[in-house]
Amino acid sequence: MVLDFYNTAEDIKAAFDDFYTVTLLSGPTDVNLLHDLAETLADAGIYDQEHVERFAALYFKGAPAEQLSPLHAGDAGAGEVRHSPKPPA
């Protein structure tokens, strides 16, 4: 999946044509969808800013995928994933 907010659909297709026999493109998307999703997830209380910062620190240090999972037994945050009492609207 590629999210590209700069290039046209034609430019993206042309760039991928050399590597793929079929390139499927959806139409333009509303960039606010990403912000809306982030807000919905934050409001649900599934994670907080501390989790985001801890993940980012590990990720940008090149930590292995096993350490990036919140469910990994060796992670200091293991078991901290919270579930919302009600599904987000």
PDB file as gemmi writes it, atoms N, CA and C in Angstrom:
CRYST1    1.000    1.000    1.000  90.00  90.00  90.00 P 1                      
ATOM      1  N   MET A   1       0.843  -1.162   0.000  1.00  0.00           N  
ATOM      2  CA  MET A   1       0.000   0.000   0.000  1.00  0.00           C  
ATOM      3  C   MET A   1       0.895   1.233   0.000  1.00  0.00           C  
ATOM      4  N   VAL A   2       0.502   2.201  -0.778  1.00  0.00           N  
ATOM      5  CA  VAL A   2       1.231   3.455  -0.855  1.00  0.00           C  
ATOM      6  C   VAL A   2       0.260   4.596  -0.583  1.00  0.00           C  
ATOM      7  N   LEU A   3       0.633   5.455   0.348  1.00  0.00           N  
ATOM      8  CA  LEU A   3      -0.112   6.695   0.564  1.00  0.00           C  
ATOM      9  C   LEU A   3       0.748   7.804   0.000  1.00  0.00           C  
ATOM     10  N   ASP A   4       0.253   8.499  -0.978  1.00  0.00           N  
ATOM     11  CA  ASP A   4       1.016   9.555  -1.622  1.00  0.00           C  
ATOM     12  C   ASP A   4       0.111  10.760  -1.767  1.00  0.00           C  
ATOM     13  N   PHE A   5       0.455  11.831  -1.068  1.00  0.00           N  
ATOM     14  CA  PHE A   5      -0.361  13.034  -1.088  1.00  0.00           C  
ATOM     15  C   PHE A   5       0.217  14.091  -2.027  1.00  0.00           C  
ATOM     16  N   TYR A   6       1.272  13.725  -2.765  1.00  0.00           N  
ATOM     17  CA  TYR A   6       1.931  14.703  -3.617  1.00  0.00           C  
ATOM     18  C   TYR A   6       1.732  14.405  -5.102  1.00  0.00           C  
ATOM     19  N   ASN A   7       2.024  13.164  -5.505  1.00  0.00           N  
ATOM     20  CA  ASN A   7       1.992  12.811  -6.918  1.00  0.00           C  
ATOM     21  C   ASN A   7       0.582  12.512  -7.407  1.00  0.00           C  
ATOM     22  N   THR A   8       0.406  12.621  -8.726  1.00  0.00           N  
ATOM     23  CA  THR A   8      -0.886  12.280  -9.321  1.00  0.00           C  
ATOM     24  C   THR A   8      -0.998  10.767  -9.436  1.00  0.00           C  
ATOM     25  N   ALA A   9      -2.213  10.272  -9.591  1.00  0.00           N  
ATOM     26  CA  ALA A   9      -2.436   8.831  -9.756  1.00  0.00           C  
ATOM     27  C   ALA A   9      -1.694   8.315 -10.978  1.00  0.00           C  
ATOM     28  N   GLU A  10      -1.636   9.096 -12.032  1.00  0.00           N  
ATOM     29  CA  GLU A  10      -0.940   8.685 -13.250  1.00  0.00           C  
ATOM     30  C   GLU A  10       0.557   8.538 -13.000  1.00  0.00           C  
ATOM     31  N   ASP A  11       1.146   9.470 -12.251  1.00  0.00           N  
ATOM     32  CA  ASP A  11       2.574   9.400 -11.927  1.00  0.00           C  
ATOM     33  C   ASP A  11       2.891   8.160 -11.085  1.00  0.00           C  
ATOM     34  N   ILE A  12       2.029   7.874 -10.131  1.00  0.00           N  
ATOM     35  CA  ILE A  12       2.239   6.710  -9.262  1.00  0.00           C  
ATOM     36  C   ILE A  12       2.155   5.433 -10.078  1.00  0.00           C  
ATOM     37  N   LYS A  13       1.141   5.341 -10.938  1.00  0.00           N  
ATOM     38  CA  LYS A  13       0.983   4.144 -11.773  1.00  0.00           C  
ATOM     39  C   LYS A  13       2.199   3.960 -12.671  1.00  0.00           C  
ATOM     40  N   ALA A  14       2.668   5.019 -13.284  1.00  0.00           N  
ATOM     41  CA  ALA A  14       3.833   4.936 -14.164  1.00  0.00           C  
ATOM     42  C   ALA A  14       5.067   4.469 -13.400  1.00  0.00           C  
ATOM     43  N   ALA A  15       5.224   4.928 -12.177  1.00  0.00           N  
ATOM     44  CA  ALA A  15       6.380   4.533 -11.372  1.00  0.00           C  
ATOM     45  C   ALA A  15       6.345   3.050 -11.013  1.00  0.00           C  
ATOM     46  N   PHE A  16       5.159   2.481 -10.845  1.00  0.00           N  
ATOM     47  CA  PHE A  16       5.034   1.080 -10.456  1.00  0.00           C  
ATOM     48  C   PHE A  16       4.929   0.137 -11.646  1.00  0.00           C  
ATOM     49  N   ASP A  17       4.612   0.649 -12.822  1.00  0.00           N  
ATOM     50  CA  ASP A  17       4.414  -0.209 -14.000  1.00  0.00           C  
ATOM     51  C   ASP A  17       5.626  -1.066 -14.338  1.00  0.00           C  
ATOM     52  N   ASP A  18       6.833  -0.571 -14.076  1.00  0.00           N  
ATOM     53  CA  ASP A  18       8.037  -1.352 -14.381  1.00  0.00           C  
ATOM     54  C   ASP A  18       8.187  -2.569 -13.469  1.00  0.00           C  
ATOM     55  N   PHE A  19       7.548  -2.560 -12.328  1.00  0.00           N  
ATOM     56  CA  PHE A  19       7.746  -3.614 -11.339  1.00  0.00           C  
ATOM     57  C   PHE A  19       6.561  -4.563 -11.191  1.00  0.00           C  
ATOM     58  N   TYR A  20       5.384  -4.148 -11.597  1.00  0.00           N  
ATOM     59  CA  TYR A  20       4.176  -4.937 -11.403  1.00  0.00           C  
ATOM     60  C   TYR A  20       3.410  -5.051 -12.719  1.00  0.00           C  
ATOM     61  N   THR A  21       2.764  -6.200 -12.919  1.00  0.00           N  
ATOM     62  CA  THR A  21       1.971  -6.366 -14.132  1.00  0.00           C  
ATOM     63  C   THR A  21       0.630  -5.664 -14.008  1.00  0.00           C  
ATOM     64  N   VAL A  22       0.166  -5.485 -12.783  1.00  0.00           N  
ATOM     65  CA  VAL A  22      -1.099  -4.789 -12.546  1.00  0.00           C  
ATOM     66  C   VAL A  22      -0.886  -3.800 -11.406  1.00  0.00           C  
ATOM     67  N   THR A  23      -1.325  -2.587 -11.595  1.00  0.00           N  
ATOM     68  CA  THR A  23      -1.273  -1.576 -10.545  1.00  0.00           C  
ATOM     69  C   THR A  23      -2.690  -1.090 -10.304  1.00  0.00           C  
ATOM     70  N   LEU A  24      -3.202  -1.339  -9.114  1.00  0.00           N  
ATOM     71  CA  LEU A  24      -4.564  -0.930  -8.775  1.00  0.00           C  
ATOM     72  C   LEU A  24      -4.493   0.354  -7.955  1.00  0.00           C  
ATOM     73  N   LEU A  25      -5.214   1.340  -8.398  1.00  0.00           N  
ATOM     74  CA  LEU A  25      -5.234   2.616  -7.696  1.00  0.00           C  
ATOM     75  C   LEU A  25      -6.655   2.948  -7.293  1.00  0.00           C  
ATOM     76  N   SER A  26      -6.806   3.400  -6.078  1.00  0.00           N  
ATOM     77  CA  SER A  26      -8.105   3.924  -5.686  1.00  0.00           C  
ATOM     78  C   SER A  26      -8.063   5.424  -5.942  1.00  0.00           C  
ATOM     79  N   GLY A  27      -9.192   6.031  -5.886  1.00  0.00           N  
ATOM     80  CA  GLY A  27      -9.255   7.460  -6.133  1.00  0.00           C  
ATOM     81  C   GLY A  27      -8.611   8.240  -5.012  1.00  0.00           C  
ATOM     82  N   PRO A  28      -8.576   9.547  -5.180  1.00  0.00           N  
ATOM     83  CA  PRO A  28      -8.020  10.398  -4.124  1.00  0.00           C  
ATOM     84  C   PRO A  28      -8.757  10.164  -2.807  1.00  0.00           C  
ATOM     85  N   THR A  29      -8.033  10.313  -1.733  1.00  0.00           N  
ATOM     86  CA  THR A  29      -8.635  10.118  -0.422  1.00  0.00           C  
ATOM     87  C   THR A  29      -8.619  11.434   0.349  1.00  0.00           C  
ATOM     88  N   ASP A  30      -9.453  11.509   1.321  1.00  0.00           N  
ATOM     89  CA  ASP A  30      -9.508  12.670   2.196  1.00  0.00           C  
ATOM     90  C   ASP A  30      -8.380  12.534   3.215  1.00  0.00           C  
ATOM     91  N   VAL A  31      -7.421  13.449   3.210  1.00  0.00           N  
ATOM     92  CA  VAL A  31      -6.283  13.356   4.124  1.00  0.00           C  
ATOM     93  C   VAL A  31      -6.731  13.414   5.583  1.00  0.00           C  
ATOM     94  N   ASN A  32      -7.902  13.947   5.843  1.00  0.00           N  
ATOM     95  CA  ASN A  32      -8.394  14.014   7.213  1.00  0.00           C  
ATOM     96  C   ASN A  32      -8.803  12.652   7.750  1.00  0.00           C  
ATOM     97  N   LEU A  33      -8.983  11.655   6.861  1.00  0.00           N  
ATOM     98  CA  LEU A  33      -9.332  10.317   7.327  1.00  0.00           C  
ATOM     99  C   LEU A  33      -8.284   9.774   8.283  1.00  0.00           C  
ATOM    100  N   LEU A  34      -7.013  10.031   8.014  1.00  0.00           N  
ATOM    101  CA  LEU A  34      -5.948   9.560   8.910  1.00  0.00           C  
ATOM    102  C   LEU A  34      -6.043  10.247  10.266  1.00  0.00           C  
ATOM    103  N   HIS A  35      -6.298  11.548  10.256  1.00  0.00           N  
ATOM    104  CA  HIS A  35      -6.429  12.282  11.517  1.00  0.00           C  
ATOM    105  C   HIS A  35      -7.671  11.823  12.285  1.00  0.00           C  
ATOM    106  N   ASP A  36      -8.758  11.595  11.565  1.00  0.00           N  
ATOM    107  CA  ASP A  36      -9.991  11.124  12.206  1.00  0.00           C  
ATOM    108  C   ASP A  36      -9.777   9.752  12.842  1.00  0.00           C  
ATOM    109  N   LEU A  37      -9.084   8.855  12.136  1.00  0.00           N  
ATOM    110  CA  LEU A  37      -8.799   7.526  12.675  1.00  0.00           C  
ATOM    111  C   LEU A  37      -7.928   7.626  13.915  1.00  0.00           C  
ATOM    112  N   ALA A  38      -6.889   8.443  13.866  1.00  0.00           N  
ATOM    113  CA  ALA A  38      -6.012   8.627  15.025  1.00  0.00           C  
ATOM    114  C   ALA A  38      -6.798   9.149  16.222  1.00  0.00           C  
ATOM    115  N   GLU A  39      -7.695  10.086  15.978  1.00  0.00           N  
ATOM    116  CA  GLU A  39      -8.513  10.641  17.066  1.00  0.00           C  
ATOM    117  C   GLU A  39      -9.453   9.580  17.638  1.00  0.00           C  
ATOM    118  N   THR A  40     -10.056   8.782  16.768  1.00  0.00           N  
ATOM    119  CA  THR A  40     -10.960   7.721  17.218  1.00  0.00           C  
ATOM    120  C   THR A  40     -10.204   6.708  18.077  1.00  0.00           C  
ATOM    121  N   LEU A  41      -9.018   6.314  17.635  1.00  0.00           N  
ATOM    122  CA  LEU A  41      -8.223   5.358  18.408  1.00  0.00           C  
ATOM    123  C   LEU A  41      -7.795   5.950  19.747  1.00  0.00           C  
ATOM    124  N   ALA A  42      -7.383   7.207  19.741  1.00  0.00           N  
ATOM    125  CA  ALA A  42      -6.973   7.860  20.981  1.00  0.00           C  
ATOM    126  C   ALA A  42      -8.149   7.975  21.949  1.00  0.00           C  
ATOM    127  N   ASP A  43      -9.311   8.338  21.439  1.00  0.00           N  
ATOM    128  CA  ASP A  43     -10.502   8.476  22.283  1.00  0.00           C  
ATOM    129  C   ASP A  43     -10.943   7.142  22.871  1.00  0.00           C  
ATOM    130  N   ALA A  44     -10.645   6.046  22.160  1.00  0.00           N  
ATOM    131  CA  ALA A  44     -11.041   4.722  22.646  1.00  0.00           C  
ATOM    132  C   ALA A  44     -10.179   4.271  23.820  1.00  0.00           C  
ATOM    133  N   GLY A  45      -9.062   4.934  24.056  1.00  0.00           N  
ATOM    134  CA  GLY A  45      -8.215   4.600  25.194  1.00  0.00           C  
ATOM    135  C   GLY A  45      -7.407   3.328  25.008  1.00  0.00           C  
ATOM    136  N   ILE A  46      -7.210   2.909  23.769  1.00  0.00           N  
ATOM    137  CA  ILE A  46      -6.462   1.685  23.514  1.00  0.00           C  
ATOM    138  C   ILE A  46      -4.971   1.906  23.752  1.00  0.00           C  
ATOM    139  N   TYR A  47      -4.495   3.094  23.516  1.00  0.00           N  
ATOM    140  CA  TYR A  47      -3.107   3.451  23.776  1.00  0.00           C  
ATOM    141  C   TYR A  47      -3.072   4.899  24.210  1.00  0.00           C  
ATOM    142  N   ASP A  48      -1.930   5.317  24.749  1.00  0.00           N  
ATOM    143  CA  ASP A  48      -1.776   6.712  25.128  1.00  0.00           C  
ATOM    144  C   ASP A  48      -0.446   7.235  24.581  1.00  0.00           C  
ATOM    145  N   GLN A  49      -0.163   8.493  24.823  1.00  0.00           N  
ATOM    146  CA  GLN A  49       1.038   9.121  24.260  1.00  0.00           C  
ATOM    147  C   GLN A  49       2.309   8.423  24.730  1.00  0.00           C  
ATOM    148  N   GLU A  50       2.327   7.934  25.949  1.00  0.00           N  
ATOM    149  CA  GLU A  50       3.508   7.218  26.455  1.00  0.00           C  
ATOM    150  C   GLU A  50       3.794   5.976  25.616  1.00  0.00           C  
ATOM    151  N   HIS A  51       2.737   5.240  25.246  1.00  0.00           N  
ATOM    152  CA  HIS A  51       2.915   4.062  24.395  1.00  0.00           C  
ATOM    153  C   HIS A  51       3.486   4.456  23.032  1.00  0.00           C  
ATOM    154  N   VAL A  52       2.964   5.543  22.469  1.00  0.00           N  
ATOM    155  CA  VAL A  52       3.426   6.005  21.157  1.00  0.00           C  
ATOM    156  C   VAL A  52       4.906   6.383  21.240  1.00  0.00           C  
ATOM    157  N   GLU A  53       5.287   7.116  22.268  1.00  0.00           N  
ATOM    158  CA  GLU A  53       6.670   7.552  22.414  1.00  0.00           C  
ATOM    159  C   GLU A  53       7.607   6.370  22.659  1.00  0.00           C  
ATOM    160  N   ARG A  54       7.171   5.400  23.446  1.00  0.00           N  
ATOM    161  CA  ARG A  54       7.997   4.216  23.711  1.00  0.00           C  
ATOM    162  C   ARG A  54       8.188   3.413  22.421  1.00  0.00           C  
ATOM    163  N   PHE A  55       7.093   3.237  21.654  1.00  0.00           N  
ATOM    164  CA  PHE A  55       7.182   2.525  20.383  1.00  0.00           C  
ATOM    165  C   PHE A  55       8.125   3.259  19.433  1.00  0.00           C  
ATOM    166  N   ALA A  56       7.955   4.578  19.304  1.00  0.00           N  
ATOM    167  CA  ALA A  56       8.783   5.357  18.374  1.00  0.00           C  
ATOM    168  C   ALA A  56      10.258   5.265  18.748  1.00  0.00           C  
ATOM    169  N   ALA A  57      10.566   5.350  20.039  1.00  0.00           N  
ATOM    170  CA  ALA A  57      11.968   5.260  20.477  1.00  0.00           C  
ATOM    171  C   ALA A  57      12.572   3.915  20.083  1.00  0.00           C  
ATOM    172  N   LEU A  58      11.831   2.836  20.319  1.00  0.00           N  
ATOM    173  CA  LEU A  58      12.319   1.503  19.949  1.00  0.00           C  
ATOM    174  C   LEU A  58      12.430   1.369  18.434  1.00  0.00           C  
ATOM    175  N   TYR A  59      11.420   1.816  17.718  1.00  0.00           N  
ATOM    176  CA  TYR A  59      11.383   1.688  16.260  1.00  0.00           C  
ATOM    177  C   TYR A  59      12.567   2.401  15.611  1.00  0.00           C  
ATOM    178  N   PHE A  60      12.808   3.644  16.016  1.00  0.00           N  
ATOM    179  CA  PHE A  60      13.867   4.421  15.384  1.00  0.00           C  
ATOM    180  C   PHE A  60      15.260   4.005  15.835  1.00  0.00           C  
ATOM    181  N   LYS A  61      15.356   3.187  16.877  1.00  0.00           N  
ATOM    182  CA  LYS A  61      16.638   2.590  17.271  1.00  0.00           C  
ATOM    183  C   LYS A  61      16.863   1.272  16.535  1.00  0.00           C  
ATOM    184  N   GLY A  62      15.889   0.859  15.715  1.00  0.00           N  
ATOM    185  CA  GLY A  62      16.029  -0.367  14.937  1.00  0.00           C  
ATOM    186  C   GLY A  62      15.699  -1.631  15.710  1.00  0.00           C  
ATOM    187  N   ALA A  63      14.850  -1.515  16.722  1.00  0.00           N  
ATOM    188  CA  ALA A  63      14.477  -2.680  17.527  1.00  0.00           C  
ATOM    189  C   ALA A  63      13.803  -3.741  16.653  1.00  0.00           C  
ATOM    190  N   PRO A  64      14.018  -5.016  16.975  1.00  0.00           N  
ATOM    191  CA  PRO A  64      13.352  -6.074  16.212  1.00  0.00           C  
ATOM    192  C   PRO A  64      11.843  -6.029  16.417  1.00  0.00           C  
ATOM    193  N   ALA A  65      11.125  -6.572  15.445  1.00  0.00           N  
ATOM    194  CA  ALA A  65       9.654  -6.534  15.469  1.00  0.00           C  
ATOM    195  C   ALA A  65       9.088  -7.111  16.755  1.00  0.00           C  
ATOM    196  N   GLU A  66       9.743  -8.127  17.297  1.00  0.00           N  
ATOM    197  CA  GLU A  66       9.231  -8.754  18.529  1.00  0.00           C  
ATOM    198  C   GLU A  66       9.151  -7.757  19.683  1.00  0.00           C  
ATOM    199  N   GLN A  67      10.073  -6.804  19.715  1.00  0.00           N  
ATOM    200  CA  GLN A  67      10.053  -5.800  20.786  1.00  0.00           C  
ATOM    201  C   GLN A  67       9.012  -4.717  20.535  1.00  0.00           C  
ATOM    202  N   LEU A  68       8.589  -4.568  19.303  1.00  0.00           N  
ATOM    203  CA  LEU A  68       7.637  -3.508  18.967  1.00  0.00           C  
ATOM    204  C   LEU A  68       6.202  -3.914  19.247  1.00  0.00           C  
ATOM    205  N   SER A  69       5.956  -5.203  19.416  1.00  0.00           N  
ATOM    206  CA  SER A  69       4.599  -5.682  19.671  1.00  0.00           C  
ATOM    207  C   SER A  69       4.212  -5.431  21.118  1.00  0.00           C  
ATOM    208  N   PRO A  70       3.058  -4.809  21.366  1.00  0.00           N  
ATOM    209  CA  PRO A  70       2.635  -4.557  22.750  1.00  0.00           C  
ATOM    210  C   PRO A  70       2.273  -5.828  23.498  1.00  0.00           C  
ATOM    211  N   LEU A  71       2.144  -6.925  22.783  1.00  0.00           N  
ATOM    212  CA  LEU A  71       1.773  -8.186  23.424  1.00  0.00           C  
ATOM    213  C   LEU A  71       2.976  -9.079  23.676  1.00  0.00           C  
ATOM    214  N   HIS A  72       4.172  -8.628  23.310  1.00  0.00           N  
ATOM    215  CA  HIS A  72       5.382  -9.424  23.481  1.00  0.00           C  
ATOM    216  C   HIS A  72       5.722  -9.528  24.969  1.00  0.00           C  
ATOM    217  N   ALA A  73       5.977 -10.720  25.427  1.00  0.00           N  
ATOM    218  CA  ALA A  73       6.215 -10.959  26.853  1.00  0.00           C  
ATOM    219  C   ALA A  73       7.437 -10.207  27.369  1.00  0.00           C  
ATOM    220  N   GLY A  74       8.434  -9.968  26.518  1.00  0.00           N  
ATOM    221  CA  GLY A  74       9.638  -9.282  26.963  1.00  0.00           C  
ATOM    222  C   GLY A  74       9.511  -7.771  26.974  1.00  0.00           C  
ATOM    223  N   ASP A  75       8.422  -7.247  26.482  1.00  0.00           N  
ATOM    224  CA  ASP A  75       8.226  -5.801  26.403  1.00  0.00           C  
ATOM    225  C   ASP A  75       7.781  -5.263  27.756  1.00  0.00           C  
ATOM    226  N   ALA A  76       8.359  -4.130  28.138  1.00  0.00           N  
ATOM    227  CA  ALA A  76       7.962  -3.511  29.406  1.00  0.00           C  
ATOM    228  C   ALA A  76       6.492  -3.144  29.406  1.00  0.00           C  
ATOM    229  N   GLY A  77       5.915  -2.984  28.222  1.00  0.00           N  
ATOM    230  CA  GLY A  77       4.511  -2.608  28.128  1.00  0.00           C  
ATOM    231  C   GLY A  77       3.588  -3.792  27.912  1.00  0.00           C  
ATOM    232  N   ALA A  78       4.113  -5.008  27.992  1.00  0.00           N  
ATOM    233  CA  ALA A  78       3.287  -6.190  27.729  1.00  0.00           C  
ATOM    234  C   ALA A  78       2.082  -6.213  28.655  1.00  0.00           C  
ATOM    235  N   GLY A  79       0.972  -6.529  28.088  1.00  0.00           N  
ATOM    236  CA  GLY A  79      -0.256  -6.611  28.876  1.00  0.00           C  
ATOM    237  C   GLY A  79      -0.905  -5.267  29.124  1.00  0.00           C  
ATOM    238  N   GLU A  80      -0.290  -4.197  28.635  1.00  0.00           N  
ATOM    239  CA  GLU A  80      -0.848  -2.866  28.877  1.00  0.00           C  
ATOM    240  C   GLU A  80      -1.870  -2.446  27.834  1.00  0.00           C  
ATOM    241  N   VAL A  81      -2.022  -3.225  26.798  1.00  0.00           N  
ATOM    242  CA  VAL A  81      -3.012  -2.845  25.776  1.00  0.00           C  
ATOM    243  C   VAL A  81      -4.379  -2.874  26.426  1.00  0.00           C  
ATOM    244  N   ARG A  82      -5.039  -1.752  26.347  1.00  0.00           N  
ATOM    245  CA  ARG A  82      -6.352  -1.638  26.999  1.00  0.00           C  
ATOM    246  C   ARG A  82      -7.439  -1.785  25.954  1.00  0.00           C  
ATOM    247  N   HIS A  83      -8.551  -2.276  26.387  1.00  0.00           N  
ATOM    248  CA  HIS A  83      -9.692  -2.422  25.484  1.00  0.00           C  
ATOM    249  C   HIS A  83     -10.775  -1.461  25.924  1.00  0.00           C  
ATOM    250  N   SER A  84     -11.320  -0.793  24.946  1.00  0.00           N  
ATOM    251  CA  SER A  84     -12.364   0.171  25.222  1.00  0.00           C  
ATOM    252  C   SER A  84     -13.609  -0.543  25.740  1.00  0.00           C  
ATOM    253  N   PRO A  85     -14.275   0.017  26.745  1.00  0.00           N  
ATOM    254  CA  PRO A  85     -15.507  -0.613  27.236  1.00  0.00           C  
ATOM    255  C   PRO A  85     -16.613  -0.595  26.203  1.00  0.00           C  
ATOM    256  N   LYS A  86     -16.544   0.309  25.243  1.00  0.00           N  
ATOM    257  CA  LYS A  86     -17.532   0.364  24.180  1.00  0.00           C  
ATOM    258  C   LYS A  86     -16.810   0.622  22.873  1.00  0.00           C  
ATOM    259  N   PRO A  87     -17.326   0.111  21.782  1.00  0.00           N  
ATOM    260  CA  PRO A  87     -16.672   0.347  20.496  1.00  0.00           C  
ATOM    261  C   PRO A  87     -16.749   1.821  20.134  1.00  0.00           C  
ATOM    262  N   PRO A  88     -15.687   2.342  19.462  1.00  0.00           N  
ATOM    263  CA  PRO A  88     -15.730   3.749  19.057  1.00  0.00           C  
ATOM    264  C   PRO A  88     -16.826   3.977  18.025  1.00  0.00           C  
ATOM    265  N   ALA A  89     -17.384   5.169  18.051  1.00  0.00           N  
ATOM    266  CA  ALA A  89     -18.473   5.514  17.118  1.00  0.00           C  
ATOM    267  C   ALA A  89     -17.971   5.711  15.730  1.00  0.00           C  
TER     268      ALA A  89                                                      
END                                                                             
